[in-house]
Amino acid sequence: MIENYKGWDITLNWDNKDYLKSGTSKRNFFNQSEKWIGVDLNGQKIYGSSLKEIRHIIDYPTLHSK
């Protein structure tokens, strides 16, 4: 874990071995849009390309809803 921000554990996603699936090349694994991952106490996950983006998603979730 890199930091805890407002109850979210934020870390780099690259160390997550579960993210790799069979047939996935290493080049595709380092997807910049999913470089960082935030996980809250309920297990909800958010992904971002930077620590700043993850914090912004946590602070302004309605701007990032799909």
JOJOVEN-V397241 format. One record per residue. N is the residue number from 1. RES is the residue in one letter. PSI is psi in whole degrees, 0 to 359 (none if undefined). OMEGA is omega in degrees with one decimal (999 if undefined). D_FIRST is the distance of its C-alpha to the first C-alpha in Angstrom with 1 decimal. Layout:
# JOJOVEN-V397241
n=N res=RES psi=PSI omega=OMEGA d_first=D_FIRST
n=N res=RES psi=PSI omega=OMEGA d_first=D_FIRST
This chain:
# JOJOVEN-V397241
n=1 res=M psi=132 omega=178.2 d_first=0.0
n=2 res=I psi=312 omega=178.4 d_first=3.8
n=3 res=E psi=164 omega=172.8 d_first=5.7
n=4 res=N psi=120 omega=-176.3 d_first=7.6
n=5 res=Y psi=110 omega=178.4 d_first=10.8
n=6 res=K psi=41 omega=177.9 d_first=13.8
n=7 res=G psi=1 omega=178.4 d_first=12.3
n=8 res=W psi=131 omega=172.4 d_first=10.0
n=9 res=D psi=121 omega=-176.9 d_first=6.3
n=10 res=I psi=133 omega=-178.9 d_first=5.8
n=11 res=T psi=169 omega=172.9 d_first=4.7
n=12 res=L psi=139 omega=-177.4 d_first=7.6
n=13 res=N psi=346 omega=-172.8 d_first=10.0
n=14 res=W psi=335 omega=-179.3 d_first=12.0
n=15 res=D psi=357 omega=-176.6 d_first=10.6
n=16 res=N psi=103 omega=-177.8 d_first=11.6
n=17 res=K psi=335 omega=178.5 d_first=15.0
n=18 res=D psi=340 omega=-179.0 d_first=16.3
n=19 res=Y psi=329 omega=179.3 d_first=16.4
n=20 res=L psi=133 omega=176.6 d_first=19.2
n=21 res=K psi=159 omega=-180.0 d_first=22.6
n=22 res=S psi=138 omega=-179.9 d_first=25.8
n=23 res=G psi=359 omega=179.3 d_first=27.6
n=24 res=T psi=123 omega=179.2 d_first=24.6
n=25 res=S psi=157 omega=-179.5 d_first=25.0
n=26 res=K psi=326 omega=179.9 d_first=22.3
n=27 res=R psi=318 omega=179.3 d_first=23.5
n=28 res=N psi=336 omega=-178.5 d_first=22.9
n=29 res=F psi=323 omega=-177.6 d_first=19.4
n=30 res=F psi=58 omega=178.6 d_first=18.2
n=31 res=N psi=118 omega=-175.1 d_first=19.1
n=32 res=Q psi=332 omega=-179.3 d_first=18.2
n=33 res=S psi=346 omega=178.4 d_first=18.5
n=34 res=E psi=28 omega=-177.0 d_first=15.6
n=35 res=K psi=321 omega=-178.9 d_first=13.4
n=36 res=W psi=148 omega=179.0 d_first=10.6
n=37 res=I psi=139 omega=174.7 d_first=9.7
n=38 res=G psi=136 omega=-179.4 d_first=9.4
n=39 res=V psi=128 omega=177.9 d_first=10.1
n=40 res=D psi=182 omega=-176.5 d_first=12.3
n=41 res=L psi=337 omega=178.3 d_first=13.8
n=42 res=N psi=358 omega=179.3 d_first=16.6
n=43 res=G psi=2 omega=177.4 d_first=14.6
n=44 res=Q psi=137 omega=-177.2 d_first=15.6
n=45 res=K psi=143 omega=171.6 d_first=13.8
n=46 res=I psi=149 omega=-177.9 d_first=14.4
n=47 res=Y psi=149 omega=177.5 d_first=14.3
n=48 res=G psi=168 omega=-177.9 d_first=15.0
n=49 res=S psi=349 omega=179.3 d_first=16.0
n=50 res=S psi=163 omega=176.0 d_first=14.3
n=51 res=L psi=321 omega=178.1 d_first=11.9
n=52 res=K psi=319 omega=179.5 d_first=15.3
n=53 res=E psi=319 omega=178.0 d_first=16.4
n=54 res=I psi=315 omega=178.1 d_first=13.5
n=55 res=R psi=320 omega=179.7 d_first=14.4
n=56 res=H psi=319 omega=178.1 d_first=18.0
n=57 res=I psi=321 omega=178.6 d_first=17.8
n=58 res=I psi=317 omega=-177.8 d_first=16.4
n=59 res=D psi=325 omega=-175.4 d_first=19.1
n=60 res=Y psi=68 omega=-175.5 d_first=21.9
n=61 res=P psi=330 omega=-178.6 d_first=21.4
n=62 res=T psi=335 omega=177.9 d_first=25.2
n=63 res=L psi=341 omega=-175.1 d_first=25.3
n=64 res=H psi=8 omega=-180.0 d_first=23.0
n=65 res=S psi=145 omega=-177.1 d_first=24.6
n=66 res=K psi=none omega=999 d_first=26.3
